Amino acid sequence: QVQLVESGGGLVQAGGSLRLSCTASRSSYNINVMAWYRQAPGKQRDLVADINAGGATNYADSVKGRFTISRDNTENTVDLQMHDLTPEDTGVYFCAAKIGFYSYWGKGILVTVSS
């Protein structure tokens, strides 16, 4: 089992940047995939980006070229650097970790982008 804690959210103006960080309670070396999801108000939770143990990344089309996901297995963290934010990026961002057949979730952190 693993607990995930997100940090770094908040309010930012359109065009601005934010960096989200997620810290895992156990070594991330054994975590197959670490990911960030986003849930906009009134919408389902969607994948923003993920990164596997080998460092391969995957992004939602809407964030390609603006967001960068990275992981540091020595610090047990996964970060999401976000640039050129738009109001459509507003939502609760959740960190996720997949270990085998199991997925674990953080409680989420709010990102609000004002126009």
N, C-alpha and C positions, 0 to 999 in steps of 0.2 A: 504494500500500500504506500501511497505517497500523498503528501499534502502540498498544495501549490498556493503561493501567495503572490498576488499581483501588486505592482506599484507603478507610480508615474503618471497616472491619469490626471484629468483636470479640464479646465476651460482654456481654449486657445482660439485665436482668430483665424478665419480662413486664410490659407496661404502659409500658416505657421507650421511648426514642427513639434512633435512630442516623442518621447522615448518611453516605452513601456518595458517593465522588467518583471520576470516571474522567477521566483526562487522555489526550488523543490526541496522537500524535507529529507530526501535521500539522494545518493549518488545518481547523477543523470547518465552515467555511463551505460546503465542497464535499461534506460528508457529508449524504446525503439524510435518513437516519434514524439516531438514536442511541437505544439501548435498554438496559434492564436485564432480565436473565433470572435465574431462580433454579432451582437443582437441589437438591431436598431429598434426604436420604439414601435410596437405593434407588428413586428416582423419576426421571422424565425431566426434561429442562430445559424450563422453561415461561417464557413471557413474563410479566414483572411490569408493565412500563410502557415506552412508547416516545414519542419526540417527533420530529416532522419538522422540516425546515428552516424551515418557516413558524411553528413553535411549537405546532402542534396536538398534543395529547397523547392517549394511549390507555392504559387501565389494565385489568389483570385485575380481575374482579369482587371477588376476595378482598381486594384492597388499596385499592379505591376509598374515598375519604374518609379514608384513613390515610396513604397515601404520596403524595408529590409529586415529579414528575420535572421537571428544568429543565436548560437548556443555556446555556452562555455561549460564544459563538463567538469572542469576543475572547481568552478564556483557553483555548479548545479543550477545554472540560470539559462533562461531563454529570453531574449530581448526582441522588441519590435520597434525599429526606428521608423518613424512616420514623418514624411515631408509633404509639402504642398497640400495640406489638409483642406478638405471641403466640408460643408455642412452635412453632406451625405455620408461622411465618415463618423458622424455622431452615433454613439451607442455604448452599450456595455461590452467591454472586451474581456474575454475569458481565456485563461491559459489552460491548456490541456496536455496530458501526457498519456501515451499509449504504451502499455507494457504487456506484451503478449496479446491476449484477448480482452484485456481490461483497459478502460479509459478512466482517467481521473481528471477532475475539474477544479479550478480555483473558484472563488466566490464571485469574481468579476470586478472590474473597475470601470468607472464611467469616464468616457471621453466626450466632451461637448465642443463642437466647432461652431463658432458664431460667424454669421455672415457680415 
